[in-house]
Amino acid sequence: MTINTVLLLSGRPGGNGEDARMVEKYLSDFTIMRAADAVELVQCLRENRCGCVLIGQLAARESIRDMIKVVRESGSQLPIIVIAESSDETNIVEALRLGATDWVSESHFGRLNAAVATALAQGAVAAHAHAIRPQNSAVDMPMDVGFTSAFNDSATRAEPESARQRNYANSVAAERLANIGSWDWNIIDNSVHWSDQLYLIFGYEPGAVNATLERWYQCIHPDDVAIVEAALEQGIRDPTQNFACQYRIRRPDGALRIINSSAQIYRDDAGRACRMRGALQDITDKSKLEAELKRVKSIHARAEAIGKVGVWDWDLASKPQQIYWSETLYELYGLSPKGHKPSVESWLATIHVADRDRIAAKFDNFLKDHAPIDVEYLITLPDGATRVAHARGDFTFDAQGHAIRMTGVVCDVTDLRHAEAVLKSQKAPLDLAGDAIFIYDPVDFKFFYVNRQAEIGTGYSRDELYQMTPLDLTPDLERHVLRAEVKRMMECPDAPTIAASVYRRKDGGLVPLELQVRYVEPAGDSPRLIAIARDISQRLKMERERDAAESRWKFALEGAGAGVWDRNFETDEVYYSPNWKSMLGYGVDEVEPHIDAWRRLIGSSELAQVDADFQRYLAGESEQYYAECRVRCKDGSSKWMAIQGIVVERHSNGKPIRMIGTQTDITERKHIEAALIFAKEEAEQANLVKSQFLSRVSHELRTPLHSIIGFNQLLQIEGDLGDKETAFVKEIRTASDHLLALIDDVLDLSRIESQEVEWHIKDVDLVEIIQECVALSSPNRQVNKVSIELDFDDKERVWAKADRVRLKQILLNLLSNALKYNKPDGRVTICLDQPAYDTVRVVVEDTGIGIARENIDRVFAPFSRVVGEHGVVDGIGIGLAIARSLVDGMGGTLSVESEPGIGSRFSVELPAGEGVFSRRSVATVDSGDDSATSQLSDVQALLYIDDNQANLSLVSGIVRMLRPHWDLTTTLDPHDGISIALKGNYDVILIDMQFEGTDGYEVLNKIREGDNTATTPIVAISANAMQIDIDRALISGFMRYITKPFEINEFLQVLDDIFAK
């Protein structure tokens, strides 16, 4: 048997070999054999020439299930992997039942390589298992390691099909819902299988990486590797043990997760471990919740909400004062704990503007009188909705009678108030309420309405309740209170009652209630009392827990992991908590309870700063003392600590008596901060190196291109060429322009990535720009004989807010692509419209090859290429990436719609300019006079300094052919150039920017020292095209900056403009 060979059986209709191509793509490391039908399949199996079998999507005459039967009926036990278009669970179960060992759908082809590697290993595993265990061994070595544990058990193969289907469905559902992944480790050949859910838990897409033991260890947090190894070693060594361990993993994105894992260990007849099967569960969220619950309880956490009740707590004694809201209270106010800090101001902000002043005044009275809080008000949620809230609370006092805390609850009584409003017209909706509702006569106490919750809460049926009164539900000792309260409400009908009470259930049990009773007098009907009873059993239980936690408040900070200290200024004695000592490695009795013991642990250089921070706090410059310093541990190492505290007792003259505070270990935070600073500096240095590299590369490429393009232009201007030579010259120019465009694109992409693009946003005429782009694109139209149509009125003026140069660059790129990727005799259509009042849109549509849907997003990625019908089109694939970035920079969007074989449609949407659409006024262009030409006849003296002879020869040729009346002096040596400039009298001086041993800036400065050259126009000519180089030259004193290579007419225009001035 050839272990590294895979037998592929595939017979798609039409014989297009798609399965084979896909398999070869993903299985390049393996040898692929092919079988066209069942006959060839059996022949290959008999010759024992492969290590596993792949069954692809077959023709209708030969189904997958039939081919699985052929393999198994031939006696072969080779692993079988099914490749199919879908992952239907019914088909998977059927394949398993017939003997397949794995199923890979086309949507998960990425895991095919790992699946095949596992399958090929199974043959060796099976052979080894046969050697170490008799056939009748009680523990069989299962072959189907490619599936989850529900399908791995060998006993499962004998189960009925329906049972196997249930097992598989249950396994998949359980793994997904419980976030549990299963794994299988063959200890003999070290092969490993992970379920899809396990991949996701480890932070990978299923099949994205090979499942190996090494990969598992790489996922484990380094600090936990020893724990896992110990548990693994114990399980393998001790036959009475299995593997069980809790550890942390680090995902590829850096996230830490907590894992609980266990496994069954299988052994051979000699007792040696040969296989492990297990599962692991991500318990991070559970662990966080448990840790949070412990922390909250240790710092006097208040009970969470029951129903619609939020808990709040205000520590009046702390400085600054601390306010706590439960999660339910945040939800009640429509707020999130993230990014919102509870305060009196933020609470008042939630109150409806109509109630805010009233509640603020009441709240001030509560604080002044220390009276219990009981108030109802409207609140406004962030989405604009209005709710009714009822707040109750009370004060806690210290031994001296000072209020040190306020604690209370806020109830959402919107439903209650709404129920009261609708009682006049309807009663049925009240059955949907979550609280028990009773409506009864205040005179004879007879119920005439109870809702469904009243039946559930009391245990009586509705018919039974209609024969009763509230007194029948009230314990004997409470009945007189109920009668008195009803009488009071009859006398003061506008005052609702909210009180704690109890009622007796049918089974005799007593239920504590929050009872709200209101008197109503419906029009045309007798008075009624509406009682809404809310079961507060759980709330009372939580309040009892809160009271118990109150007695343990001194231990809160210690439980939160901080060290606590308490200093007496009169004796300098300091209490250091056990946690304070342990975080420095000291035992309970190993630190002297004195301030000097702490000061000795701080370095002298940092102690001065710590003392300075303390003096600033005592001087009142900060609300609390805070300092960060390194503290020496018992073992000699140092830890960064955050020291904070407040003075809690002072003399009448303000001198401190007692101060309490905490010490928190911030070593990890300091390390992170240092790493971030280092990473920032590294990134800045890398960006600088990149810019310098691009500038140098651009210069080195532009310099030879300058000569090629320049002399090419001179050849075209000279005009003494034959047709063949003229064609050669044009081809040279086309190739040179293409190479120059590629260089410019790379520089543009670098500028965009470095955010160095300078924008000049103003109103521009889209019609005018489109017409210019069409004119510039005309030569490219001849490639495929493509026509360009303008689907808009060219007499319109369509305005957009954009950078004219960048917009022109974008449209030229889109037009270039539309022409390059078009079909022979194709068409490009350009449209203009206004999809919204503040937006204009340019659409470039072609009849070209189109783009596949799966490649739509890739066309805007840098260096992404599209292959046409005739091969790869010129370019490096960054034009569209630059175009989209430029459109984004101008506040617009660039999108594409495409259909292969039909064409593509690129849309550029930009902010509309003033006026948007208006008529174009057509002006007559005056031919002008000959003044500009006549100026060219004046004799001008030029000096050109450049250490490249080709550059000097090019400019000399331009002047000789096109400006023969100019007097041009050239020199290769910059020092000679300085001397010539200072001695001569030149109208313009041209200077290259790079010389051996000096640069253009030094040459400029030397020339400016001369009396006759202090104001002479000096122009820089350089192959450095980075914007930073251009800006620096202009700031340094150069009048103009010409980049190489240049167009001759543009070069002459610059000099003509200077001479004209």
PyMOL commands that set and color helices and strands:
alter all, ss='L'
color gray80, all
select helices_A, chain A and resi 18-26+38-46+64-73+89-98+106-132+149-152+154-158+161-178+196-201+213-219+222-237+284-298+327-332+344-350+353-369+414-422+428-432+452-458+462-466+470-473+476-491+537-550+553-559+578-582+595-599+604-618+667-718+723-753+766-782+804-820+853-855+857-860+879-889+931-935+949-962+974-983+1000-1008+1027-1036+1048-1060
alter helices_A, ss='H'
color red, helices_A
select strands_A, chain A and resi 5-9+31-35+52-55+80-84+102-105+180-186+191-194+243-250+256-267+273-282+309-315+322-325+373-380+386-397+403-412+436-440+447-450+497-504+510-520+528-535+563-568+573-576+625-632+638-650+656-665+761-765+787-791+796-803+827-836+839-846+867-868+871-872+893-899+903-919+941-945+967-971+988-992+994-995+998-999+1018-1022+1040-1043
alter strands_A, ss='S'
color yellow, strands_A
deselect
rebuild
show_as cartoon
